[in-house]
Amino acid sequence: MAPIEVTGLTRTFGELRAVDDVSFTVPGGVLTGFVGGNGAGKTTTMRLIMGLLAAHGGEVRWGDEPMTTRVRRRIGYMPEERGLYPKQKVLDQLVYLGELSGMSAADAKASVLEHLDRFGLRERAGERVEKLSLGNQQRVQIIAALMTTPDGLILDEPFSGLDPSAVDSMADLLREHASRGIPVLFSSHQLDLVERLCDRLVVLAHGRVVATGTVDELRGRGPELYRLTLGGDAGWVRDVAGIHVHDVDGNTALVEPDDDGARQALLRAALDRGDVRDFARQVPALSDIYREVTA
């Protein structure tokens, strides 16, 4: 499936440059996480991709094609704000939305019921949307984006308000869609979830892309840190050549060796002094990477 290509995308609101020369690719068959703080420009970028806002610069392409209205109809989009009719019944509304997307009434109903089953909402199909909890309304909004078996997915905070069971169901669905080879871009503030699910990341700060790549690639940009735990006090590591000490707390030190030789020398010195309980590389969490690249 063709990738979604974003090149030089720009959007201003008065003097505010909300999206500033943003470029990235969402490859087919890949779960791409879109992360950034409040006001970073994620929602605006997604709206620009979907044509809900006009860009003031740059372009969006679907592989070799311009991102036209016809192409956008093939993409399942979930906005951050719910776009459901609160007075309509769940099943009737979703079938109607499926028909608007070109599905037959029978195919739409079959797809809706399948997705309602997966989210544990089959028994709520005849209820009005306004009678559902916020979490269940979120489930219905997700179904509206996924039920047409789209050729791409753009999802703005799809996991917001979901309980752990629904998070797992949603994660399984996203993996299934990605396994069909389609590009999937979703935003989330839940960095632990993004780290667990995503093949690639796009990190936005102040309207600009500050990092892209796999989690491992982003980890490789930071310092190589090791945690040394001893049987006694670790303060002496401050005097070891080639070792930058980030922290010492009693018998534990967090250090950054200049090179492999310095790392080996530190370990030998520790062994010469007595009990070494642990010496291992510290793999930074996505939250640490995020703080580093957005600082």
C-alpha positions as a Markdown table, in Angstrom:
| # | Residue | x | y | z |
|---|---|---|---|---|
| 1 | Met | 0.0 | 0.0 | 0.0 |
| 2 | Ala | 1.2 | 3.5 | -0.8 |
| 3 | Pro | 2.7 | 5.6 | 2.0 |
| 4 | Ile | 1.3 | 8.9 | 3.2 |
| 5 | Glu | 4.0 | 11.6 | 2.4 |
| 6 | Val | 3.9 | 14.9 | 4.2 |
| 7 | Thr | 6.3 | 17.5 | 2.8 |
| 8 | Gly | 6.9 | 21.0 | 4.2 |
| 9 | Leu | 3.4 | 21.3 | 5.6 |
| 10 | Thr | 2.8 | 24.8 | 7.1 |
| 11 | Arg | -0.2 | 26.4 | 8.7 |
| 12 | Thr | -0.5 | 29.7 | 10.6 |
| 13 | Phe | -3.3 | 31.2 | 12.7 |
| 14 | Gly | -2.7 | 35.0 | 12.7 |
| 15 | Glu | 0.9 | 35.3 | 14.0 |
| 16 | Leu | 1.0 | 31.8 | 15.4 |
| 17 | Arg | 2.8 | 29.3 | 13.2 |
| 18 | Ala | 1.0 | 26.2 | 14.5 |
| 19 | Val | 2.6 | 23.8 | 11.9 |
| 20 | Asp | 6.0 | 24.8 | 10.7 |
| 21 | Asp | 7.5 | 23.1 | 7.7 |
| 22 | Val | 6.5 | 19.6 | 8.9 |
| 23 | Ser | 7.8 | 16.6 | 6.8 |
| 24 | Phe | 7.5 | 12.9 | 7.5 |
| 25 | Thr | 6.4 | 9.6 | 6.0 |
| 26 | Val | 3.8 | 7.1 | 7.2 |
| 27 | Pro | 4.9 | 3.9 | 5.4 |
| 28 | Gly | 2.4 | 1.2 | 4.5 |
| 29 | Gly | 2.2 | -1.7 | 7.0 |
| 30 | Val | 3.6 | 0.4 | 9.8 |
| 31 | Leu | 2.1 | 1.7 | 13.0 |
| 32 | Thr | 3.5 | 5.2 | 13.3 |
| 33 | Gly | 3.0 | 7.0 | 16.6 |
| 34 | Phe | 2.6 | 10.8 | 16.5 |
| 35 | Val | 3.6 | 12.3 | 19.8 |
| 36 | Gly | 4.1 | 15.8 | 21.3 |
| 37 | Gly | 2.8 | 18.0 | 24.1 |
| 38 | Asn | -0.4 | 20.0 | 24.1 |
| 39 | Gly | -0.2 | 22.6 | 21.4 |
| 40 | Ala | 2.6 | 20.8 | 19.6 |
| 41 | Gly | 0.6 | 20.8 | 16.3 |
| 42 | Lys | -0.5 | 17.1 | 16.1 |
| 43 | Thr | -4.2 | 17.7 | 15.7 |
| 44 | Thr | -3.7 | 20.6 | 13.2 |
| 45 | Thr | -1.3 | 18.4 | 11.1 |
| 46 | Met | -3.9 | 15.6 | 11.0 |
| 47 | Arg | -6.6 | 18.0 | 9.9 |
| 48 | Leu | -4.3 | 19.3 | 7.2 |
| 49 | Ile | -3.6 | 15.8 | 6.0 |
| 50 | Met | -7.4 | 15.1 | 5.8 |
| 51 | Gly | -8.2 | 18.4 | 4.1 |
| 52 | Leu | -10.2 | 19.8 | 7.0 |
| 53 | Leu | -7.9 | 22.8 | 7.1 |
| 54 | Ala | -6.2 | 24.5 | 4.2 |
| 55 | Ala | -2.4 | 24.4 | 4.3 |
| 56 | His | -0.5 | 27.6 | 3.8 |
| 57 | Gly | 2.5 | 25.7 | 2.5 |
| 58 | Gly | 3.7 | 22.2 | 1.6 |
| 59 | Glu | 1.8 | 19.2 | 0.4 |
| 60 | Val | 0.4 | 15.8 | 1.3 |
| 61 | Arg | 0.6 | 12.9 | -1.1 |
| 62 | Trp | -0.6 | 9.3 | -1.2 |
| 63 | Gly | 2.4 | 7.6 | -2.8 |
| 64 | Asp | 2.6 | 9.2 | -6.2 |
| 65 | Glu | -0.9 | 10.7 | -6.0 |
| 66 | Pro | -1.9 | 14.1 | -4.6 |
| 67 | Met | -4.0 | 13.8 | -1.5 |
| 68 | Thr | -7.3 | 14.6 | -3.2 |
| 69 | Thr | -10.8 | 14.3 | -1.8 |
| 70 | Arg | -11.2 | 11.1 | -3.7 |
| 71 | Val | -8.1 | 9.7 | -2.1 |
| 72 | Arg | -9.1 | 10.9 | 1.4 |
| 73 | Arg | -12.4 | 9.0 | 1.2 |
| 74 | Arg | -10.2 | 5.8 | 1.3 |
| 75 | Ile | -8.7 | 6.8 | 4.7 |
| 76 | Gly | -10.4 | 6.1 | 8.0 |
| 77 | Tyr | -10.2 | 9.3 | 10.1 |
| 78 | Met | -11.0 | 9.7 | 13.8 |
| 79 | Pro | -11.0 | 13.3 | 15.1 |
| 80 | Glu | -10.0 | 14.2 | 18.7 |
| 81 | Glu | -13.5 | 15.6 | 19.2 |
| 82 | Arg | -16.3 | 13.1 | 18.8 |
| 83 | Gly | -18.4 | 13.7 | 15.7 |
| 84 | Leu | -21.3 | 11.5 | 16.5 |
| 85 | Tyr | -25.0 | 12.3 | 16.6 |
| 86 | Pro | -26.0 | 11.9 | 20.3 |
| 87 | Lys | -29.7 | 11.3 | 19.7 |
| 88 | Gln | -29.2 | 8.5 | 17.1 |
| 89 | Lys | -29.0 | 4.9 | 18.0 |
| 90 | Val | -25.6 | 3.3 | 17.8 |
| 91 | Leu | -26.3 | 0.7 | 15.1 |
| 92 | Asp | -28.4 | 3.0 | 13.0 |
| 93 | Gln | -25.8 | 5.7 | 13.0 |
| 94 | Leu | -22.9 | 3.5 | 12.2 |
| 95 | Val | -24.7 | 1.8 | 9.4 |
| 96 | Tyr | -25.6 | 5.2 | 8.0 |
| 97 | Leu | -22.0 | 6.3 | 8.2 |
| 98 | Gly | -20.9 | 3.1 | 6.4 |
| 99 | Glu | -23.4 | 3.8 | 3.6 |
| 100 | Leu | -22.0 | 7.4 | 3.2 |
| 101 | Ser | -18.6 | 5.7 | 2.7 |
| 102 | Gly | -20.0 | 3.6 | -0.2 |
| 103 | Met | -20.9 | 0.4 | 1.7 |
| 104 | Ser | -24.2 | -1.4 | 1.1 |
| 105 | Ala | -26.6 | -1.4 | 4.1 |
| 106 | Ala | -26.1 | -5.2 | 4.6 |
| 107 | Asp | -22.2 | -5.0 | 4.5 |
| 108 | Ala | -22.3 | -2.0 | 6.8 |
| 109 | Lys | -24.5 | -3.7 | 9.3 |
| 110 | Ala | -22.4 | -6.9 | 9.3 |
| 111 | Ser | -19.2 | -4.9 | 9.8 |
| 112 | Val | -20.7 | -2.8 | 12.6 |
| 113 | Leu | -22.0 | -5.8 | 14.5 |
| 114 | Glu | -18.6 | -7.5 | 14.2 |
| 115 | His | -16.8 | -4.4 | 15.6 |
| 116 | Leu | -19.5 | -4.0 | 18.3 |
| 117 | Asp | -18.8 | -7.6 | 19.4 |
| 118 | Arg | -15.0 | -6.9 | 19.5 |
| 119 | Phe | -15.5 | -3.9 | 21.8 |
| 120 | Gly | -18.2 | -5.6 | 23.9 |
| 121 | Leu | -21.0 | -3.2 | 22.8 |
| 122 | Arg | -23.3 | -5.6 | 20.9 |
| 123 | Glu | -26.0 | -5.3 | 23.6 |
| 124 | Arg | -25.8 | -1.5 | 23.4 |
| 125 | Ala | -26.5 | -1.4 | 19.6 |
| 126 | Gly | -30.1 | -0.1 | 20.0 |
| 127 | Glu | -29.2 | 2.6 | 22.5 |
| 128 | Arg | -28.8 | 6.3 | 21.7 |
| 129 | Val | -25.2 | 7.5 | 21.7 |
| 130 | Glu | -25.9 | 10.0 | 24.5 |
| 131 | Lys | -26.8 | 7.2 | 26.8 |
| 132 | Leu | -23.4 | 5.7 | 26.6 |
| 133 | Ser | -20.4 | 6.4 | 28.9 |
| 134 | Leu | -17.7 | 8.6 | 27.4 |
| 135 | Gly | -15.5 | 5.5 | 27.1 |
| 136 | Asn | -18.2 | 3.7 | 25.1 |
| 137 | Gln | -18.8 | 6.7 | 22.9 |
| 138 | Gln | -15.1 | 6.6 | 22.2 |
| 139 | Arg | -15.5 | 2.9 | 21.1 |
| 140 | Val | -18.3 | 3.9 | 18.7 |
| 141 | Gln | -16.2 | 6.7 | 17.2 |
| 142 | Ile | -13.4 | 4.2 | 16.7 |
| 143 | Ile | -15.7 | 1.8 | 14.9 |
| 144 | Ala | -16.8 | 4.6 | 12.6 |
| 145 | Ala | -13.2 | 5.0 | 11.4 |
| 146 | Leu | -12.4 | 1.3 | 11.1 |
| 147 | Met | -15.6 | -0.4 | 9.9 |
| 148 | Thr | -15.1 | 0.4 | 6.2 |
| 149 | Thr | -11.7 | -1.5 | 6.0 |
| 150 | Pro | -9.9 | 1.7 | 4.9 |
| 151 | Asp | -6.7 | 1.9 | 2.9 |
| 152 | Gly | -5.1 | 4.1 | 5.6 |
| 153 | Leu | -5.9 | 5.3 | 9.1 |
| 154 | Ile | -5.4 | 8.7 | 10.7 |
| 155 | Leu | -6.5 | 8.5 | 14.4 |
| 156 | Asp | -6.3 | 11.4 | 16.8 |
| 157 | Glu | -6.0 | 10.1 | 20.4 |
| 158 | Pro | -7.9 | 6.9 | 19.8 |
| 159 | Phe | -7.0 | 5.4 | 23.2 |
| 160 | Ser | -8.3 | 8.4 | 25.2 |
| 161 | Gly | -10.8 | 7.3 | 27.8 |
| 162 | Leu | -10.6 | 3.6 | 27.0 |
| 163 | Asp | -10.3 | 1.0 | 29.8 |
| 164 | Pro | -7.5 | -1.6 | 29.7 |
| 165 | Ser | -9.7 | -4.2 | 27.9 |
| 166 | Ala | -10.7 | -1.7 | 25.2 |
| 167 | Val | -7.1 | -0.6 | 24.8 |
| 168 | Asp | -6.1 | -4.2 | 24.1 |
| 169 | Ser | -9.0 | -4.6 | 21.6 |
| 170 | Met | -8.0 | -1.4 | 19.9 |
| 171 | Ala | -4.3 | -2.4 | 19.8 |
| 172 | Asp | -5.2 | -5.7 | 18.2 |
| 173 | Leu | -7.4 | -4.0 | 15.6 |
| 174 | Leu | -4.6 | -1.5 | 14.7 |
| 175 | Arg | -2.1 | -4.4 | 14.3 |
| 176 | Glu | -4.6 | -6.2 | 12.0 |
| 177 | His | -5.0 | -3.2 | 9.8 |
| 178 | Ala | -1.3 | -2.6 | 9.6 |
| 179 | Ser | -0.8 | -6.3 | 8.7 |
| 180 | Arg | -2.8 | -5.6 | 5.6 |
| 181 | Gly | -0.1 | -3.2 | 4.5 |
| 182 | Ile | -1.9 | 0.1 | 5.1 |
| 183 | Pro | -0.3 | 3.2 | 6.7 |
| 184 | Val | -1.5 | 3.9 | 10.2 |
| 185 | Leu | -0.8 | 7.2 | 12.0 |
| 186 | Phe | -2.2 | 7.8 | 15.5 |
| 187 | Ser | -1.5 | 10.3 | 18.2 |
| 188 | Ser | -1.4 | 9.6 | 21.9 |
| 189 | His | -0.2 | 11.1 | 25.2 |
| 190 | Gln | 0.3 | 7.6 | 26.6 |
| 191 | Leu | 4.0 | 7.2 | 25.8 |
| 192 | Asp | 4.2 | 3.7 | 27.3 |
| 193 | Leu | 1.5 | 2.5 | 25.0 |
| 194 | Val | 3.1 | 4.2 | 22.0 |
| 195 | Glu | 6.4 | 2.5 | 22.9 |
| 196 | Arg | 4.7 | -0.9 | 23.1 |
| 197 | Leu | 2.8 | -0.6 | 19.8 |
| 198 | Cys | 4.6 | 1.5 | 17.4 |
| 199 | Asp | 7.1 | 0.6 | 14.7 |
| 200 | Arg | 8.0 | 4.2 | 14.1 |
| 201 | Leu | 7.6 | 7.6 | 15.8 |
| 202 | Val | 7.2 | 11.2 | 14.7 |
| 203 | Val | 7.9 | 13.6 | 17.6 |
| 204 | Leu | 6.5 | 17.1 | 17.3 |
| 205 | Ala | 7.4 | 20.2 | 19.4 |
| 206 | His | 6.3 | 23.8 | 18.8 |
| 207 | Gly | 4.9 | 22.9 | 15.4 |
| 208 | Arg | 8.1 | 21.3 | 14.1 |
| 209 | Val | 9.3 | 17.7 | 13.7 |
| 210 | Val | 12.1 | 17.2 | 16.2 |
| 211 | Ala | 12.7 | 13.5 | 15.8 |
| 212 | Thr | 11.6 | 10.6 | 13.6 |
| 213 | Gly | 12.6 | 6.9 | 13.5 |
| 214 | Thr | 12.1 | 3.7 | 15.4 |
| 215 | Val | 12.3 | 3.6 | 19.2 |
| 216 | Asp | 15.7 | 1.9 | 18.9 |
| 217 | Glu | 16.9 | 4.6 | 16.5 |
| 218 | Leu | 15.8 | 7.3 | 18.8 |
| 219 | Arg | 17.4 | 5.6 | 21.8 |
| 220 | Gly | 20.7 | 5.5 | 19.8 |
| 221 | Arg | 20.8 | 9.3 | 19.7 |
| 222 | Gly | 21.2 | 9.5 | 23.4 |
| 223 | Pro | 24.2 | 8.8 | 25.6 |
| 224 | Glu | 25.2 | 5.2 | 26.4 |
| 225 | Leu | 24.6 | 4.9 | 30.2 |
| 226 | Tyr | 25.4 | 2.0 | 32.5 |
| 227 | Arg | 24.2 | 1.4 | 36.1 |
| 228 | Leu | 26.8 | 0.0 | 38.5 |
| 229 | Thr | 25.7 | -1.5 | 41.8 |
| 230 | Leu | 28.3 | -2.5 | 44.3 |
| 231 | Gly | 28.6 | -4.1 | 47.7 |
| 232 | Gly | 29.9 | -0.9 | 49.2 |
| 233 | Asp | 29.9 | 2.9 | 48.5 |
| 234 | Ala | 30.2 | 3.8 | 44.8 |
| 235 | Gly | 31.5 | 7.4 | 45.3 |
| 236 | Trp | 35.0 | 6.4 | 44.1 |
| 237 | Val | 33.8 | 6.1 | 40.5 |
| 238 | Arg | 34.0 | 9.9 | 40.2 |
| 239 | Asp | 37.8 | 9.6 | 40.1 |
| 240 | Val | 37.9 | 7.0 | 37.3 |
| 241 | Ala | 39.4 | 8.3 | 34.0 |
| 242 | Gly | 37.1 | 8.3 | 31.0 |
| 243 | Ile | 33.9 | 8.0 | 33.1 |
| 244 | His | 31.3 | 10.7 | 33.3 |
| 245 | Val | 29.2 | 10.2 | 36.4 |
| 246 | His | 25.5 | 11.2 | 36.0 |
| 247 | Asp | 24.4 | 10.1 | 39.5 |
| 248 | Val | 25.7 | 8.4 | 42.6 |
| 249 | Asp | 23.4 | 7.1 | 45.3 |
| 250 | Gly | 25.0 | 5.1 | 48.0 |
| 251 | Asn | 26.2 | 1.8 | 46.4 |
| 252 | Thr | 24.8 | 2.7 | 42.9 |
| 253 | Ala | 26.2 | 4.8 | 40.2 |
| 254 | Leu | 24.8 | 5.9 | 36.8 |
| 255 | Val | 27.8 | 6.5 | 34.5 |
| 256 | Glu | 28.6 | 7.3 | 30.8 |
| 257 | Pro | 31.9 | 5.7 | 29.7 |
| 258 | Asp | 33.9 | 7.6 | 26.9 |
| 259 | Asp | 34.4 | 4.3 | 25.1 |
| 260 | Asp | 34.5 | 0.5 | 25.5 |
| 261 | Gly | 38.0 | 0.7 | 27.0 |
| 262 | Ala | 36.8 | 3.0 | 29.7 |
| 263 | Arg | 33.8 | 0.8 | 30.4 |
| 264 | Gln | 36.0 | -2.3 | 30.8 |
| 265 | Ala | 38.5 | -0.4 | 33.0 |
| 266 | Leu | 35.6 | 0.7 | 35.3 |
| 267 | Leu | 34.4 | -2.9 | 35.6 |
| 268 | Arg | 37.9 | -4.2 | 36.4 |
| 269 | Ala | 38.4 | -1.5 | 39.1 |
| 270 | Ala | 35.1 | -2.4 | 40.6 |
| 271 | Leu | 35.9 | -6.1 | 40.7 |
| 272 | Asp | 39.3 | -5.3 | 42.3 |
| 273 | Arg | 37.5 | -3.4 | 45.1 |
| 274 | Gly | 35.1 | -6.3 | 45.9 |
| 275 | Asp | 31.5 | -7.2 | 45.4 |
| 276 | Val | 29.9 | -6.2 | 42.0 |
| 277 | Arg | 26.2 | -6.9 | 42.2 |
| 278 | Asp | 25.2 | -5.5 | 38.9 |
| 279 | Phe | 26.7 | -3.7 | 35.8 |
| 280 | Ala | 24.3 | -3.3 | 32.9 |
| 281 | Arg | 23.4 | -0.8 | 30.2 |
| 282 | Gln | 20.4 | 1.4 | 31.0 |
| 283 | Val | 17.9 | 1.4 | 28.1 |
| 284 | Pro | 16.0 | 4.7 | 28.2 |
| 285 | Ala | 12.2 | 4.7 | 28.3 |
| 286 | Leu | 10.4 | 6.5 | 25.5 |
| 287 | Ser | 9.4 | 9.2 | 28.1 |
| 288 | Asp | 13.2 | 9.9 | 28.6 |
| 289 | Ile | 13.8 | 10.1 | 24.9 |
| 290 | Tyr | 10.8 | 12.4 | 24.5 |
| 291 | Arg | 12.0 | 14.8 | 27.2 |
| 292 | Glu | 15.5 | 14.9 | 25.6 |
| 293 | Val | 14.4 | 15.6 | 22.0 |
| 294 | Thr | 11.7 | 18.2 | 23.0 |
| 295 | Ala | 13.8 | 20.1 | 25.5 |
